Every structure is written in C-alpha cells, then in structure tokens.
C-alpha cells in the first residue's frame, strides 16, 4: 500500500516514510530488517522533533492528515464538512488511512526478530513532552486526533474526526503555527513558519492601559469581521510596542489570528504574499517592526500602494501592524527646508512624505514612563518573579540601574529585574 493509491493526500510532506512503513505493514516491502530499523529511527526522530508520545505510527498518520493542504482539507477549514464529489474522493483516502491505523505495529517485531523496537514505539514515552515546532496546545491537539482516530469505529467516524479537526483548528502550516517569516526565492516569496515566539501576554505589559485597549478593540473588530484599520504603534524605544503586538497574537491565536513578519526589502513582494493568504480562513497581521525610511529609500512607495490605492481588491483577512520610533516614518532633515524653498510644488512634496502615516487608520503613542510609572513597572515585575526585596531598596537599585542603562523605559526595568534574578541565582547556586 503506497501513497500513490491515495487521491487527495498523495503529496503529503513525509510521503517517503509513509510508503516505507505502509509497505512493511502490508508485507509489500522486501529486505525488511534494515528498512524496519531505519523507519523506526525516523519515527523516533519525528517524535523528538514534534513532541509526540504514545503510538508513534498513529501520531505520524495524524500529523500527515493535519499537515496536508489539499482541496478537501482547505475547504473543510472554511466550511466544515464538504459535500459532493470532493467528499467521495476524500472518503476513498480515509478508507485507506483507517486501514493503516488498524494495523498493529507490534507485529513488525516478528519481521525484525530484534529487541522489540516496534512494541516500544506503540507506547512511546517522551523525555520531556516538548515540541520544537508547535506550541503545547497544537501538539496536544495532534495527539488527541491520533487517539480519536485510533478509536474510530469505521471510516465514516474516522472522516468525521478529521473533518472536525480541520474546522476547529485548521490545516497545514497556517493551521498549526502562529507566526511566519518571508523567504524570497527568485520571484516567488515563500511563507515559512517561525517555530517558537516569545510567550508574551497583554497582562505582562505593565501600564499603557489605554494603548493596549485601543489595540485590542481594533484587533477584535478585525477578528469579528467588522471594519478595522491598519495600526501604527510609535513612540520611544523600549516602551512595549513590539511586545504588545506579540501579546495580541498570543491572546487571539486560538481565534484564528496569525502574524507574518515582513522586512523593508521584502515590500515589493507584499502583493504576492496577500495572494497566498487571501482565501484562507485565518486573519493575518502583516507585521513590520521598527519601520522607518531614509529619504533616499523608495520602499515606502510599495507599502503605500499595498495599503491603499492599488487596483486590486484588498483582502478582508489582512491588516498591517507596524512599530516605529518615529511619528513620521520618512526621515526629514532641516536641509529639506532649503530644498523645499526651491521646489515649485513644495506642498506636494510634503504630502508625499506624510501620506504614508495617513494610511494607518489607527496610530497609538507609547511614551517613556515617568519616574513613578517606572517604579510601578519595576514593582510589578519584581512581584511577578517573587523577588523578595524591600521596596525602598528595590527602587534605589532601579534608579541607579536606569542611570547607567538607557533611562526610564519598560525595557530598562525588565533588564534590571533580569539582572537581580541572575544575582539571586548566583547567590543560591
């Protein structure tokens, strides 16, 4: 039994391993012993990579089903159960998958005549249960899918379990990952997952209540299918602008929010990126960190065109969130004034530079905290990490630290607390 017998799932990511193990289970594979051990080794490596445990063959098949983007799976993530010819073709593939699920991999030990490797893989125990690819929630969902498919009474129940997984969690890289980056190959940009991102939440950012509320309101409108704006977070360095966007992603990931990080030199690919994501069920934030342009840089023209003003219809599932230390994103100098004096249409030149900011419907200012707010941030972080230091002593040390390390900011406060934690660990260690 090989992947060529499948119709919709024939191009799955781990097709070669699928074919090898399926061939062994159905006695189609020759020279079994060397192949058996090689396959067992590959399954163990995948288990370590994805954080799988239990029956590794079932986990592997569940991963193949959860990760394969095809006509059926991408349709189900939007509409749920499919109907018509597509459903009949999927039923054919699920019949094969159900048959493979029902095989007992322990029987492969009879072919190997070795130390019972496959029996061990049928009840594999992970060393730490962590995944290098997915967050714990997604990893647990794939394990739960493997368990429910193992218990499915027939192929119809098997299909229902897979379809419900697609509807609830999604499929492929967009369904199983939070954040992405762009890699440009030739003329076509590729959207690649970022395996691990900082586990920051809105409650972790002390202060800035009004700023966070404004960001939350816009994001929730976006997720609810209501009108929402592109957002520019601007202000002083180290005040939590980037952390706020990461926190919003972590807060709303389970409601279908995803984020794609894009750099200035990739702006000309923005239209192609939007083409790749416009028909998925997820809501995408295109994230631009530390956005600013020198006067000679022209990438901002690509950004202006993609935000507003192009001929194509803007996808309803895409917004742009950017951070910057500048209110006006394009650098301006006093020498510009002299140049404008010689410009017959100097107002047009000014408007050209200001029009980019105007395309962000929501602008949120993050200013440096005053001394009282800085102390509040320090106190809150000290409580979070159970630092048992008298407040007056804590504040005195924080004041000395900020004088030598960048001034009053949330970042400085966080670095100060990290310093104290390191000193405490050294003392106790």
Secondary structure, DSSP 8 states (H G I E B T S, - for coil): --GGG-SSSTT-TTHHHHHHHHHHHTT--SSHHHHHHHHHHHHHHHHHHHT--B-HHHHHHHHHHHH---HHHHHHHHHSS--THHHHHHHHHHHHHHHHHHS-GGGHHHHH-SS-HHHHHTTB--SS---SSS-HHHHHHHHHHHHHHHH-SSHHHHHHHHHHHHHHH--HHHHH-SEEEEEEETTEEEEEEES------GGGS-S-HHHHHHHHHHHHHHHTTS----EEEEESTTSSHHHHHHHHHHHHGGGTEEEEE--GGGGGGHHHHHHHHTTSSSEEEEEE-S--B-TT--HHHHHHHHHTT-SS---TTEEEEEEES-SSSB---HHHHHHHHT-TTHHHHHHHHHHHHHT-SEEEEE----HHHHHHHHHHHHHHTT----HHHHHHHHHHHHHHTTSSSHHHHHHHHHHHHHHHHHHH-
